[in-house]
Amino acid sequence: MEKTQTGTRRELNLSQLPDTPLANFKTVRFGEIQYSPEQIIRMDRGILGFEKRKLYMIIERPEDFPFKWLQSLDDPGLAFVIMDPLLFKPDYRIQISSAEAELIKANDIGKCIVFVIVSVPTDPSQMTANLLGPVILNTEKRLATQVVLSDQEYSTRHRVIA
């Protein structure tokens, strides 16, 4: 059984997290950050090439919009630029297997948030996004997985700025 993500944009609202004690973590890029346990995202398979890094959090800074950061809590020097693919490819659709949906305990993939990892070179006009390796986040369970799509329509180096 395949599960399909629709083209509906969903926002991650970090301001609705409950009040809990904060932990500190020193990152290479952002310095010392505070986070609550509810902000932790677990990726049991990690990101391709970084499979041993399992714990992440999303950092949103207004000055970086529309980009966000997927910051590893296992490695202070590891942070990925991510963004909502519907912002630059409104017709982006993915299908994931039931097994992949089960990894993040997603009964309804339409309620999950999909991000893509962005590569930002020295010349930002050459920025690309990996549409074949989206990250799917179940916001209720705080579980995520990177899936590898076999769709010939997408690439690992899709130009963000056309």
Beta strands, then each sheet from edge to edge (+ up, - down):
strand 1: 2-5
strand 2: 23-27
strand 3: 31-35
strand 4: 41-42
strand 5: 55-59
strand 6: 68-72
strand 7: 79-83
strand 8: 94-97
strand 9: 113-119
strand 10: 128-129
strand 11: 135-138
strand 12: 143-146
strand 13: 158-159
sheet 1: 1+ 8-
sheet 2: 2+ 3-
sheet 3: 4+ 5- 6+ 7- 9+ 10- 13+
sheet 4: 4+ 5- 6+ 7- 9+ 11- 12+
end
